[in-house]
Amino acid sequence: MLHIDNGSNVSLEITVTNSAGSIVYNSSTKDQLTTINMAKMASGVYVVSLRNELGVSVERIVKR
């Protein structure tokens, strides 16, 4: 499970991309807390991109 805390109620676009560059998850939300179930995703490195009106944050995560 991947938990993302928006920290506020501004619109947030969440994109998760696998190591091949394919988008495996994409969602827009105003919820303060978002949970992404990664159980069916293959093990590997993923890039999580969070975009709101203030800018973009990009993080790499490893699923084992």
BAGU-487299 format. One record per residue (C-alpha): x negated, y negated, z negated. Coordinates in steps of 0.25 Angstrom, whole numbers, plus 5000, padded with zeros to 4 digits. Each point is the difference from the previous one (the first is absolute). Layout:
N
XYZ/...
***
This chain:
64
500050005000/499549865003/500649894992/500049865005/500349884990/500549885008/499849914988/501149915005/501350015008/499449945013/500150095013/498950105001/499750085013/499350134996/499250085011/499250134998/499150045011/499350145001/498550015004/500450025014/500749865000/501450055001/501149944991/500550104990/500949914992/500549865002/501049934992/500549864996/500549974986/500349904989/500050104989/499049974989/499550155000/499950095012/499750154999/499550075013/500050154999/498750055007/500350154997/500250045015/498849915005/498750085003/498849984991/499149895005/499749855000/501249905002/500049855001/501149934993/500449865005/500849914992/500549875007/500949894994/500149855002/498749974992/499150105009/499650145002/499350104990/499350125006/499650124991/499450145004/500550124992/499650145000/501150114999/499450144995/
***
